[in-house]
C-alpha cells in the first residue's frame, strides 16, 4: 500500500504544486486538508474541493476553525491590544498557528506517515508550521517541496503546465491571504522599502466618503455588538468589517523583523481588528488601574511575539492568557467611533465601570477626595528623594 501524506492545502499555486509533486514524484496518497479561519466563502470552499479532487488527491477535508480561532486566539489579541511593532494586528501570523494545529491533530488522528505544507524557505510560515507539527506529531516526517527544491514561482507554474494543470496563475499580481482578523496583501511593491500599494491592490475599494458614527459594545473585554445590536463575537467582527471596510480603514504596511532574521514588508487590511483593538484600549484606559495597564502592556508584548513566532504551544502562553482573561472582568461598556475615509476617531466611551466618574471630581477643575493640605504633604513626600539627591550633588559642585 502507498504511504499517506496530509497536505495543508489552500488551493493556491504552492499547495497545488505540492499536491501533484507528492503524488507523481514521491508516490504518496495525498489527503488534502483546508483549515478555515474565517477567510473562505461557501463558493470558495466548493471550488477548492473540486480543484483538489481534480488534482487526484485521495481525500479532501475542510475543517472550520473560525470559532476556535476566536476563542483561543483573537480574544487574547484583543485583551492584549496587540499590534506588532505598533502596527500589525497579527492577522495572518496568528491564523497560521491555528491552521497548523488543526492539521497536525488531523494527521495524528489519521495515522499519516507524512505531513506537508507549501511554505517557501524565505518566510515566517515555514517556522510556524514546523514548530506546531514537530510538537503535536513528532513521529510524522515533514515534507516541504517548495522549500526543499528552492523553486521559483515560474518553475512551479511550468511544472503544473507540464502535468496538465491549466490555470491562469499569472493573473494574480498580488498574494492575498484573507481571514477573520484581516487580510494580508503582498506584491512587488512590498519587496521594496519605498513603494506603497496601489488602490487596486486592496481587497476593498473606498466607496464611503461621508462620516459615520459606529458604536461597539464590549462585555468583559470581548466585542459583543454593533450599534446597539447584540451578536456573537465572531459575528461582531464580521459585521464591523463589512460596515467599515468601504471607508478604507485599517490599511497599512507592516515592516518587521522576521523569525528567520531578515526584514520584511507586507500590506494588510484589517478594518475590524484595528478598530476593535483601539476601541478596546480606550475602554480599558477608563476601567483599569494604572498598574493593571502597565503590567498588561509588558506581558502583551511578549504574548504577541510568541504567537507571531509560532510558539502558541509554549506553556507560558497559557499563563499569560490567564492574566489577560482575568484582567478583563471590568472591561464592559460601549465605545463610540466616527469613521472617515482611510481613518477613524474614537469619540468616547460609556461604562458603569468608568473610573473617570464625576463622583470623585473633574480633572483640572474640581476634586472631592483630598484637601489642599493633603496635596502639600503628598508633594513633600513623593519629591523628597529627588530633593535629597540635588541637595547633595549641588553641594559637591559648590
C-alpha positions as CSV (number, residue, x, y, z in Angstrom):
1,X,0.0,0.0,0.0
2,X,1.1,3.6,-0.7
3,X,2.1,5.7,2.2
4,X,-0.1,8.7,3.0
5,X,0.6,12.4,3.5
6,X,-1.6,15.0,4.9
7,X,-1.2,18.2,2.9
8,X,-2.1,21.7,4.3
9,X,-4.0,22.8,1.2
10,X,-5.2,26.3,0.4
11,X,-5.7,25.7,-3.4
12,X,-3.1,28.3,-4.3
13,X,-0.1,27.8,-6.5
14,X,2.2,26.4,-3.9
15,X,-0.1,23.8,-2.5
16,X,-1.4,22.9,-5.9
17,X,2.2,22.1,-6.9
18,X,2.6,20.1,-3.7
19,X,-0.5,18.0,-4.4
20,X,0.9,17.0,-7.8
21,X,4.5,16.6,-6.8
22,X,3.8,14.4,-3.7
23,X,1.8,12.0,-5.9
24,X,3.9,12.0,-9.1
25,X,7.4,12.2,-7.7
26,X,7.1,10.6,-4.2
27,X,4.3,8.1,-4.9
28,X,2.2,9.1,-1.9
29,X,-1.5,9.2,-1.3
30,X,-2.4,12.8,-0.7
31,X,-5.0,13.7,1.8
32,X,-5.7,17.4,1.3
33,X,-6.9,19.5,4.3
34,X,-8.1,23.1,4.2
35,X,-8.5,24.9,7.5
36,X,-10.8,27.8,7.6
37,X,-10.1,30.7,10.0
38,X,-12.8,32.9,8.6
39,X,-11.5,33.6,5.1
40,X,-13.5,31.2,2.8
41,X,-17.0,31.7,1.5
42,X,-19.1,28.7,0.7
43,X,-18.5,29.1,-3.1
44,X,-14.7,29.3,-2.5
45,X,-14.8,26.2,-0.3
46,X,-16.7,24.3,-3.0
47,X,-14.2,25.5,-5.7
48,X,-11.2,24.5,-3.6
49,X,-12.6,21.0,-3.0
50,X,-13.4,20.5,-6.7
51,X,-9.9,21.6,-7.7
52,X,-8.3,19.2,-5.1
53,X,-10.1,16.2,-6.4
54,X,-9.3,17.2,-10.0
55,X,-5.6,17.0,-9.0
56,X,-6.1,13.4,-7.9
57,X,-6.0,13.6,-4.2
58,X,-7.1,10.6,-2.2
59,X,-9.4,12.6,0.1
60,X,-10.3,16.2,0.8
61,X,-11.3,17.6,4.2
62,X,-12.5,21.1,5.2
63,X,-12.0,22.0,8.9
64,X,-13.7,25.1,10.2
65,X,-11.6,26.6,13.0
66,X,-13.2,30.1,12.9
67,X,-14.8,29.9,16.4
68,X,-11.8,28.2,17.9
69,X,-9.5,30.8,16.4
70,X,-11.6,33.5,18.1
71,X,-11.9,31.7,21.5
72,X,-8.3,30.6,21.8
73,X,-6.6,33.3,19.9
74,X,-8.3,36.6,18.9
75,X,-9.9,37.2,22.3
76,X,-6.4,37.4,23.8
77,X,-5.1,39.5,21.0
78,X,-7.9,42.0,21.8
79,X,-7.3,41.7,25.6
80,X,-3.6,42.5,25.0
81,X,-4.3,45.3,22.5
82,X,-1.7,43.6,20.4
83,X,-0.3,45.4,17.4
84,X,3.1,44.1,16.2
85,X,5.5,47.0,16.0
86,X,2.6,49.2,17.0
87,X,1.1,48.5,13.6
88,X,0.1,44.9,12.7
89,X,-2.7,43.0,14.4
90,X,-1.2,39.6,13.7
91,X,-3.8,38.9,11.1
92,X,-2.2,36.1,9.2
93,X,0.6,35.1,11.6
94,X,-2.0,34.3,14.3
95,X,-4.1,32.3,11.8
96,X,-1.2,30.1,10.7
97,X,-0.5,28.6,14.1
98,X,-4.2,27.6,14.4
99,X,-4.3,26.2,10.9
100,X,-1.1,24.2,11.7
101,X,-2.5,23.0,15.0
102,X,-5.7,21.7,13.3
103,X,-3.8,19.9,10.5
104,X,-1.3,18.3,13.0
105,X,-4.2,17.0,15.1
106,X,-5.9,15.6,11.9
107,X,-2.7,13.9,10.7
108,X,-2.2,12.3,14.1
109,X,-5.8,11.0,14.1
110,X,-5.4,9.6,10.6
111,X,-2.1,7.9,11.4
112,X,-0.4,9.6,8.4
113,X,3.3,8.8,7.7
114,X,4.0,12.3,6.4
115,X,2.6,15.8,6.8
116,X,3.3,18.6,4.2
117,X,3.0,22.3,3.7
118,X,3.7,24.6,0.8
119,X,5.8,27.2,2.6
120,X,8.9,28.6,0.9
121,X,12.3,28.9,2.6
122,X,12.1,32.7,2.7
123,X,9.2,33.4,5.1
124,X,7.8,33.0,8.6
125,X,5.1,30.4,7.8
126,X,7.7,27.6,7.4
127,X,8.7,28.1,11.0
128,X,5.2,28.3,12.4
129,X,4.1,25.1,10.6
130,X,7.2,23.2,11.5
131,X,7.1,24.1,15.2
132,X,3.5,23.0,15.6
133,X,3.9,19.9,13.5
134,X,7.0,18.7,15.3
135,X,5.4,19.3,18.7
136,X,2.0,17.7,18.1
137,X,3.1,14.8,15.8
138,X,6.8,14.4,16.4
139,X,6.9,11.0,14.7
140,X,5.5,12.2,11.4
141,X,8.0,13.4,8.8
142,X,7.5,16.9,7.5
143,X,7.7,17.4,3.7
144,X,8.2,20.8,2.1
145,X,8.7,20.5,-1.6
146,X,8.8,24.3,-2.4
147,X,11.4,25.0,0.3
148,X,13.5,21.9,-0.3
149,X,13.7,22.4,-4.1
150,X,14.1,26.2,-3.8
151,X,11.5,26.6,-6.5
152,X,10.6,29.9,-8.2
153,X,7.0,30.8,-9.0
154,X,7.8,30.4,-12.7
155,X,9.2,26.9,-12.1
156,X,6.1,25.8,-10.2
157,X,3.8,27.1,-13.0
158,X,5.8,25.3,-15.7
159,X,5.7,22.0,-13.7
160,X,1.9,22.2,-13.4
161,X,1.5,23.0,-17.1
162,X,3.7,20.0,-17.9
163,X,1.3,17.9,-15.8
164,X,-1.8,19.2,-17.4
165,X,-2.9,21.7,-14.7
166,X,-4.0,24.6,-16.8
167,X,-4.9,27.7,-14.8
168,X,-4.1,31.4,-15.2
169,X,-1.7,31.6,-12.3
170,X,-0.2,34.8,-13.7
171,X,-3.4,36.7,-13.4
172,X,-2.9,37.3,-9.7
173,X,-0.4,40.1,-9.3
174,X,-0.9,40.2,-5.6
175,X,-0.7,37.5,-3.0
176,X,-3.9,37.7,-0.8
177,X,-4.5,35.8,2.5
178,X,-7.9,36.5,4.0
179,X,-9.2,35.6,7.4
180,X,-11.4,36.7,10.2
181,X,-8.8,39.0,11.7
182,X,-7.7,40.7,8.5
183,X,-6.3,40.3,5.0
184,X,-2.6,40.4,4.0
185,X,-1.5,41.8,0.7
186,X,1.9,41.0,-0.9
187,X,3.2,42.3,-4.2
188,X,6.2,43.6,-6.0
189,X,5.8,46.9,-4.1
190,X,6.2,45.2,-0.7
191,X,9.5,43.7,-1.8
192,X,10.9,47.2,-1.7
193,X,11.4,49.7,1.1
194,X,10.0,52.7,-0.8
195,X,6.8,51.7,-2.7
196,X,3.3,51.7,-1.3
197,X,0.4,49.5,-2.6
198,X,-1.9,51.0,-5.3
199,X,-5.6,51.3,-4.7
200,X,-6.5,48.3,-6.8
201,X,-4.3,46.0,-4.6
202,X,-6.5,46.4,-1.6
203,X,-9.3,43.8,-1.0
204,X,-12.0,46.6,-0.5
205,X,-12.3,49.8,-2.5
206,X,-13.3,53.1,-0.9
207,X,-17.0,53.7,-1.5
208,X,-17.9,55.6,1.6
209,X,-16.9,59.2,1.9
210,X,-19.3,60.7,4.5
211,X,-18.5,60.4,8.2
212,X,-20.4,57.7,10.0
213,X,-20.6,57.0,13.8
214,X,-20.4,53.4,15.0
215,X,-20.7,52.0,18.5
216,X,-19.0,48.8,19.6
217,X,-20.3,47.0,22.7
218,X,-17.9,45.1,24.9
219,X,-18.6,42.6,27.7
220,X,-15.6,41.6,29.8
221,X,-13.2,42.7,27.1
222,X,-15.0,40.9,24.2
223,X,-16.8,42.6,21.4
224,X,-20.4,41.6,21.5
225,X,-22.4,44.1,19.5
226,X,-22.6,46.9,16.9
227,X,-24.8,49.9,17.1
228,X,-26.8,48.5,20.0
229,X,-27.5,45.1,18.3
230,X,-26.1,42.1,20.1
231,X,-24.1,39.5,18.1
232,X,-21.6,36.7,18.9
233,X,-18.0,38.0,19.0
234,X,-17.3,36.4,15.6
235,X,-20.3,38.0,14.1
236,X,-19.4,41.3,15.6
237,X,-16.1,41.2,13.9
238,X,-17.7,40.2,10.6
239,X,-20.4,42.9,10.8
240,X,-17.9,45.6,11.7
241,X,-15.6,44.6,8.8
242,X,-18.5,44.8,6.3
243,X,-19.7,48.1,7.7
244,X,-16.3,50.0,7.9
245,X,-14.1,48.4,5.2
246,X,-15.7,50.6,2.5
247,X,-14.0,53.6,4.3
248,X,-10.6,52.0,3.6
249,X,-9.9,51.9,7.3
250,X,-7.3,49.6,8.7
251,X,-4.9,49.6,5.7
252,X,-1.2,49.8,6.4
253,X,2.1,48.2,5.5
254,X,3.8,46.3,8.3
255,X,7.6,46.3,8.5
256,X,9.2,43.9,10.9
257,X,12.0,41.5,11.8
258,X,11.1,38.0,10.6
259,X,11.7,34.9,12.6
260,X,14.5,33.9,10.2
261,X,16.3,37.2,10.8
262,X,15.6,39.3,7.8
263,X,13.4,42.4,7.4
264,X,10.1,42.0,5.7
265,X,7.2,44.2,4.5
266,X,3.6,43.1,4.0
267,X,0.5,45.1,3.3
268,X,-2.7,44.4,5.2
269,X,-6.3,45.5,5.5
270,X,-7.7,44.7,9.0
271,X,-10.6,47.1,9.4
272,X,-12.4,45.3,12.2
273,X,-9.2,44.2,14.0
274,X,-7.7,47.7,14.2
275,X,-10.9,49.4,15.2
276,X,-11.7,46.8,17.9
277,X,-8.2,46.9,19.4
278,X,-8.2,50.7,19.5
279,X,-11.8,50.8,20.9
280,X,-10.9,48.2,23.5
281,X,-7.8,50.0,24.6
282,X,-9.8,53.2,25.0
283,X,-12.3,51.4,27.2
284,X,-9.5,49.8,29.2
285,X,-8.0,53.2,30.0
286,X,-11.3,54.1,31.6
287,X,-11.9,50.9,33.5
288,X,-8.5,49.5,34.6
289,X,-6.0,50.8,37.1
290,X,-2.6,52.3,36.2
291,X,-0.7,49.2,37.4
292,X,-3.1,46.9,35.5
293,X,-2.4,48.8,32.3
294,X,1.3,48.8,32.9
295,X,1.7,45.1,33.6
296,X,-0.6,44.2,30.7
297,X,1.5,46.2,28.3
298,X,4.6,44.3,29.3
299,X,3.1,40.9,29.1
300,X,1.2,41.6,25.9
301,X,4.4,42.4,24.0
302,X,5.8,39.0,25.0
303,X,2.5,37.3,24.1
304,X,2.3,38.9,20.7
305,X,5.8,37.9,19.9
306,X,5.2,34.3,21.0
307,X,2.1,34.0,18.8
308,X,3.8,35.7,15.8
309,X,6.8,33.3,16.0
310,X,4.5,30.2,16.1
311,X,5.2,29.4,19.8
312,X,1.5,29.1,20.7
313,X,2.1,25.8,22.5
314,X,4.8,27.1,24.9
315,X,3.4,26.6,28.4
316,X,3.9,30.3,29.2
317,X,1.3,31.2,26.7
318,X,-1.5,29.8,28.9
319,X,0.0,31.6,31.9
320,X,-0.2,35.0,30.1
321,X,-3.7,34.2,28.8
322,X,-4.9,33.5,32.3
323,X,-3.8,37.0,33.4
324,X,-5.2,38.7,30.3
325,X,-8.6,36.9,30.8
326,X,-8.8,37.9,34.5
327,X,-7.8,41.5,33.7
328,X,-11.0,41.8,31.5
329,X,-13.6,41.3,34.3
330,X,-14.5,45.0,34.4
331,X,-13.9,45.9,30.8
332,X,-17.5,46.3,29.9
333,X,-19.1,49.2,28.1
334,X,-19.7,50.9,24.7
335,X,-17.2,52.8,22.6
336,X,-18.3,55.4,20.1
337,X,-16.2,55.8,16.9
338,X,-16.6,58.1,13.9
339,X,-15.4,56.6,10.6
340,X,-13.9,58.7,7.8
341,X,-12.2,57.7,4.5
342,X,-9.0,55.9,5.5
343,X,-9.2,56.7,9.2
344,X,-11.4,56.8,12.3
345,X,-11.6,58.8,15.5
346,X,-12.7,57.4,19.0
347,X,-15.2,59.9,20.4
348,X,-15.6,58.4,23.9
349,X,-16.9,55.6,26.0
350,X,-19.8,54.7,28.3
351,X,-19.4,52.2,31.1
352,X,-20.7,51.5,34.5
353,X,-17.1,50.8,35.5
354,X,-15.7,54.1,34.3
355,X,-13.1,55.2,36.8
356,X,-13.4,58.8,35.5
357,X,-16.6,59.1,37.5
358,X,-17.8,62.6,38.4
359,X,-18.3,61.2,42.0
360,X,-14.5,61.7,42.5
361,X,-14.1,65.1,40.8
362,X,-13.1,66.6,37.5
363,X,-9.5,66.6,36.4
364,X,-8.0,70.1,36.5
365,X,-11.3,71.5,37.8
366,X,-12.6,70.0,41.0
367,X,-11.7,67.2,43.4
368,X,-13.7,65.5,46.1
369,X,-11.2,63.2,47.6
370,X,-8.5,65.4,49.2
371,X,-7.7,68.8,50.7
372,X,-5.1,71.4,49.7
373,X,-3.0,70.4,52.8
374,X,-3.2,66.8,51.7
375,X,-1.6,67.7,48.4
376,X,1.1,69.8,50.1
377,X,2.1,66.9,52.3
378,X,2.0,64.3,49.5
379,X,4.2,66.6,47.3
380,X,6.8,66.8,50.0
381,X,6.9,63.1,50.5
382,X,6.9,62.0,46.9
383,X,9.5,64.5,45.9
384,X,11.7,64.0,48.9
385,X,14.3,61.7,47.4
386,X,14.8,63.9,44.4
387,X,15.2,66.9,46.7
388,X,17.9,65.0,48.7
389,X,19.8,64.0,45.5
390,X,20.0,67.6,44.3
391,X,20.9,68.9,47.7
392,X,23.9,66.5,47.9
393,X,25.2,67.0,44.3
394,X,24.7,70.7,44.2
395,X,26.7,70.9,47.5
396,X,29.5,68.9,45.7
397,X,29.6,71.4,42.9
398,X,29.9,74.3,45.3
